[in-house]
Amino acid sequence: MGPRVGGEELARSLGRSRPDARGAVECRGRGAGDEWRRYTDDLVLGHEKGREWPMISLGINYSQMHDSSACIVRDGELLFAVAEERLSRIKHDAGFPALAIQACLKHAGIQADQVDHVCMGWPAPRAIFLHDLKCYAAGKHRASCLNLLNTTRYFLSMWHQHGGASRFTYHFGPTKARFRFEDHHHAHALSAYAYSGFEDAAIVVTDGRGAWEATSIWYGHNGRIDHILTIPWPNSLGLFYAEFTYYLGFQKHSDEWKVMGLAPYGQPGVNLRPFIVPDDAPYWVNAPGLLGRNAGDVSAIETELGPKRVPETEIDNRYKDIAFAVQEACERAMMTVVRMAVEKTRCRNLCMAGGVALNSKANGKILTSGHVDRLFVQPAAADDGVALGAALAPYLDAGGRLPVKPMRHAYLGPEWGDAEIESVLRTYKLRYTLLNDPAKVTAELLVAGKIIGWFQGRMEFGPRALGSRSILADPRDPEMNAKVNNAVKFREWWRPFAPSMLAEVAGEYLASAPDSPFMILALPVRPEKHGVIPAVTHVDGTARPQTVEQQVNPLYWRTCAVSPSSIRPPMRCARFSARAWMRWSSARSWWKSDTAILGKCFGRSPEEMRVSVVEHDGIKSIVKRWILPQGRTPRRIQTGILRGLTMELDFQHQAQRWLGLQERELSTWLRRLARDIQTAIDVGANDGMYTLYFLARTPAQRVLAFEPSSESQYQLRSNLRLNGLATDERLQVIPKFVGASETQSTIPLDSLADVLTPPCLIKVDVDGGEVDLLRGAHKLLGHPRMRWIIEVHSQRLREDCLNTLCASGYRTTTVRNAWWRIFLPELRPGERNDWLIAVRD
């Protein structure tokens, strides 16, 4: 265990403050905020005094770390904000947010040379570099060759870009704008206080790291903020949580949600005091023990707690207990910081920002602890929200004040109008109907058990989907979690979904019913309601609600209001990428949802609004040839593995199937792997293309076809009848999903492990659920003479599946699209299409 973190050098560099025993740098007095800003005067370009407003400022978060974003503010009004990932479709996109900036300028109707201030949410690059060198010198961060190389590489990259300023001028040309670089936590604090609506408030910023900050406390009053205290990096709660996220087999800085969702399944008893002391003021994190020789080194944790979990393997009770301990320690440390903030500011209004502030479990406990009266967590609390605070920093110049206004919604992103939506629908020749009352229709579909894709108005800013880009389903159905996961979301079984409910009735379902418009608080569900809304009640009896207000989102409010009282809070889950919605090619969720509600109100009343209801009709070809006959009729396959067999085909969508070209790349591998099989399993059988092949072209003595969709089952049985195979004794059609665990609608492959006769060939086409399927086939993967063909639609899925298969001793290869697909593309539900071939002797 390394020495506890000190802060003497940082205190001396500030020249005005003194660290306490835990390294926290404290500033006293009302003028501390001005001193904190003057510390980086050399990093602020174009500082102006006596400027007359109006003013246009552009806020940018860009650090090459994660969550790049941009926003635009005019005359103190936040006009537009969007994360780069929503436009680039790269999760947590860390690149320069050129698309986001362009969207901001387009919304404001201006050019880049009309912006007055370009405000970066990070200090100039040398501040991070100097602090890192001090940490290496003081032994707070291991000075390995790889760590030093990465630190230097990062500094040189950002220095070459002038902290992003040169990237801005490269993309948008010369500008009169003044570039300024704000301290990271200062921008976080501004984003929390300015949008809280509180006249005065304690402000807590907690994240992985700023330039030198890990946690900071501020005091907001009269439109200004004063710095109170900073706990320097690497004494960081975000670092602690991220390293344990990686130890538990997940991706750090991305999958912390998974640890939070897994924690309630664990039990107390794991001792984490070698890594964190959460109850001291301030907390202490053993950063030297957590920061190893490189980013993937968790040897110190393994020494104390045993081997790290291999990704995608079974999660045993030991890992669940560790997740419980990690979440509990984080909550206690956050509570310690909140108590400090309240004591030092003598204010019981609390604002929070920083990535750790997205921990909804901790937020709920803070609100109900009695330490605070009111709580505001900025909805984009992670680094994407830094842009909001940076854009407001110029208002503090020359003794100015912030325009403090309450934020009641996060609908700040781009939108698409009726004409644009209908253009996309016509391009893809999707059936749609114009409705006068979409709220009523949606409620009826929810009652019928449908999964709804909901696309309305402006996109949300931040990680939560709040009724603009959402998935809706009925929370009364205890199997709805499995249905949504298997059909749309493809995420881990333990991660809870969240309810949207009328603000007026939230108290009927929750033990406490605070204002929660941003789905950022986890609160206890009333015991008598656990059985009423089981799909959104987590194992610990909590839910993460969004309270919907009529004046904020009238259409979504009506959708909740017109539902029967028993389903008044319709269940929904996480966000869609707007570009994925408008460019269907990568919207995997779209292809599997039952219905999509698309439309825009344009300021008219809901009764006058016209919205499109689009029913899923299978994968559509990008180009449909009008000369081809319409309708589904029996056709004899001309070439390929099904040559001579008959299937009901619609030439508008399945001409390649008729010609024997669909998935032709697999033909050689399929013949080789199936030549001597005894058992064949077709997971995601659809209309039976591979089921027919296994029955008619292979020696398989048993064929299992898994297909949960009733429409696809009908087509499957029709095709079997056309070929005289409907009553074949070798065949069993199973109308269930295949996943990680057994439920009413889902079955794991391991349940078949003892009854299958090898050699066995398993073909998998589940459009994103491959990892869960393999997780539920742990025993089966260990059997000899197993062969797999797995279709994947993203690079990450491919790598995750390969890691699991290789860890089980399989020889693997990847089959990619043939070169001639340039001329005859197949429309896929993801950004790529590969097949994984895996064989175990």
PEGILIN-V917435 format. One record per helix or strand. SS is the DSSP state (H for helix, E for strand). FROM is the first residue (numbers start at 1). TO is the last residue. If there is no record, write none. Layout:
SS/FROM/TO
SS/FROM/TO
This chain:
H/8/14
E/18/19
E/24/26
H/32/38
H/41/43
E/44/44
E/56/61
E/69/74
E/77/83
H/84/88
H/98/108
H/112/114
E/117/120
H/125/138
H/145/160
H/162/172
E/178/181
H/184/193
E/200/206
E/213/221
E/224/232
H/237/247
H/256/263
E/276/277
E/284/285
H/287/290
H/299/305
H/317/345
E/349/353
H/355/358
H/360/367
E/374/377
H/383/399
E/411/411
H/418/427
E/432/435
H/438/447
E/452/456
E/460/460
E/469/473
H/480/489
E/498/502
H/503/509
E/510/510
E/523/525
H/527/529
H/534/536
E/542/543
E/546/548
H/554/561
H/565/567
E/571/573
H/578/582
H/584/586
H/588/592
E/595/599
H/606/608
E/611/615
E/632/636
E/646/650
H/651/659
H/664/674
E/679/683
H/689/697
E/702/706
H/710/722
E/731/734
E/737/738
E/746/747
H/749/752
E/760/764
H/770/775
H/778/781
E/786/792
H/795/807
E/811/816
H/819/822
E/834/840
